[in-house]
Amino acid sequence: MAGVIAKFQRVFRLLIVVLMTGLLHGQTLAAIPKNTAEGEAMPSLAPMLKKVTASVVNIATFTNVRRVNPLLEDPFFRRFFTVPENYGQPERRTQSAGSGVIIDAQNGYVLTNHHVVEHSDEIEVTLLDGRRFPATLIGSDPQVDIALLKIKADNLSAIAAVSSATLEVGDFVVAIGNPFGLGQTVTSGIVSALGRSGLGIYGFEDFIQTDASINPGNSGGALVNLRGELIGINSAIIAPAGGNVGIGFAIPSEIALNVKSQLVEFGEIRRGQLGLLFQDITPALAEAFGLKNDTGAVISRVTDSSPASVAGFRAGDIVLEVDARQVRNALDLRNRIGLTPIGKPLVVKVLRNGQPLMLTAIIGEQKIGRADGAQLSPLFSGVSLRDYVPPKSQVPQAILVESQGVGFAVNAGLRKDDLIVAANRQRVKSIEELRRVVANEKQIQLQIERGGRAFYLVLR
């Protein structure tokens, strides 16, 4: 009898602790998973994890490295001495490990981080059951840090995803991944904050912050709720000492799925825009506009015939909220616009002449100019160009060499990923500006930025 009473007391105390934890967080408690293998109800995440861990995979990347001997590169040496036949062939492969999430079992789609697969020559996916498959990179979005892979495999298990819009600070979450190459590992915690941005990690940021341990190798893994539904893709940590300190960040599921949809449909990312230029509200501007604080963003210009113009925005409007969420500053507003799918409406609360006003605008596609170099001038033959919009900007700031082939420009030294910032000593920020400068010119002097270096190049 005493044993039964003691067992009852233990269970009762456990329930009291769980109940008080929920009350302190102001949360409605989720149902506690139960394991009755021993005939006793015990809190456990095991039943949920058994359903979802098969959807989380290990990502291994390989890079072929060519070792270069400066002596063998010298033409004089090569003229008089025999060079090994296998010289110049890749001799070594380096490997890095990360995680991924199967999001579509039928098509074999796997989501991971862009930084996990960046610069890799080969990608290999290992399932929980030990099977290994080569993966094809469908595409990636470095500004959000999401990449989409495809594998050909049977009997895959995909994870169900839900919007993270219903998350609240204090909700329990579980992170699943492969930290430090140890193999699949599960950690738990809570949502510490929502809408984290301004960290300077990626171009567009709207992170879920969690104290669930996210360590090196967890990148690309799953952040799930207690029902085992995907709410985020683990991406980054703040680690002053090199390890986890309880500050991890995950990309919300709706953002990751939007990237996936665009890569499947278009093979590239098509970023949205409203046609607005805006800036932070400084203390001086807050005083001039009669504002009580400097929270929000002030619109400095509305582009003609843009989605914002159609919606009725005006220069001088103070943006306070987007979709009922407070806008902290100009960077916050830029993230909200850039991360919203094209064609989706945004409900924006603005302050105009001291009066609140609700405006609805439809996100439009950014018009990025592209051109075959030969269309601008025969001297640009061999390259294709596009407007370059930096991560922290909204408008083109230079011209990017998107690809190279055979032609005058390539022979002159222009290369893929070069940035053209000036032509014939005139600053150029877009293809249209470059077109006007080089029209009918028989010689073109370009100012180029490449790999952190700046130099001049002459096309003639």
Steps between C-alpha positions, in 0.01 A plus 500: 500500500786737591658442157177595321469820706864594430452446126185714507688779682779501240254528212303770685815708564602469136161623381518797740843600362377477139186697583693777678744526207210552263340762725827693532530518123135589458459212257228245441683172553530261209402143569790315665613200297458178695698181511309216663751223432546458877137567577579849627433833329828687448573818307694412184566641156592156368166423325515829308869462414449151362275655236729786395866399541496298178433828316825659623811400301875551508657713228860433397670726246819438305723751326762397249823683579774561245842533659717750317879496494622851403814349349302275266284796397805687369516481115881499505507196731237316294707559186808319629364251752242226483174572679318202658211375287253525785602855589200731529257219579304526826699321766306554817140526617390689806175412675263697720187383676164663550135401518195506276126442511296289258211724405355304204538120504347443155742735321794446736534868595727581795534844661828608655705819546675675214820521706500120548530426127672818378807440277451122505573279199309197631222464756403179675188441711494231768163387636429390855495135385855536365421521128713747303401686184670759278306825499439758228495867596178645355591851613558718803432841647812638673314806627267278706742204542274230354600239241289232330639155418348207314575130553369192322390257770203286599322478834584852610327659798408868463430730792176698522553876508282769656524876507704644782266799512313342791817464711530692824794569725514217752368226272693174532709396198737218405810529277612195301830478313851357484721717725877452483448201267380287792192375317140596551448687827190652662497805728206687652426850620256785453445785256708782647400774254334552161578720202869539576673713234788742468756235593692552178528126433297488178337746262145438625443401863184412690628234739337289767734516800517192723705367789476143364866408441604569139865414444728468194347227284144582608479750212222402261329277757142521620344712771166339588217558745374240746271354233804427282414765240776696327502864609854596399834407344793532742746752362734686734620556855665775699801327652755736661688201646465282190220281634131524576405759760123470465453750215410319180309614193268320260347617171118491525340216305284725281810686377687174430200355315461816293864466388439132420193581290683766299800277435274217380289725280754750364842354579591830667380744766273783395506760776196717565479879526249781549681789330584687820812672626507547877734577787534476876328757718774697672432703817505813283242355259286380789494855636423646157209258444372546856559135593533376857779255411722400207340160434397430141622611157429816301429476126727732303383417147226306321582373151246589232264220387639270774289278731552760774381781274188303405432430870513871585830537685652848517841640583500599867279211614626335819477120481402364842381143432501235228236227527426607860869465596694800623771639271807590704711671234575522127689168501202329661269639229741390226501146640120487515471606136786290366386180674137525389409290192422684178126549457419496871326804652659691786282698739704799615413743778643847436484832676414790267474853634462356847211272404522117476411350161481142372628430147509171308763439232574194286864393497644535149809348342826692502588612150865409466648589165678231299677520167730312269816711492493515120166682524679792666807506279703253290780562749290323768452185295562177691336599828148531637422773751241579763431775749659431839292576810714469817354314801444820700353702213176520305628640171782400261847628593717340230494259206587135558660279236257209525675262259786491252554329168711597201539856375683835517414570867629162617817536296554838664481339846138543612394202714189347655402665832693821419321818610503794259473823704608759244540537124706771329542666842126523558332319790252240372249320723284315249505355152296793372758747630780291347313491168486879486870540584643247251271575205707540181830498693797336325695460823358440848689538826338298779555521875470146633468351850608138534561303820549811712734666245426797273669559164447636149441304181492632143277353228601592145 
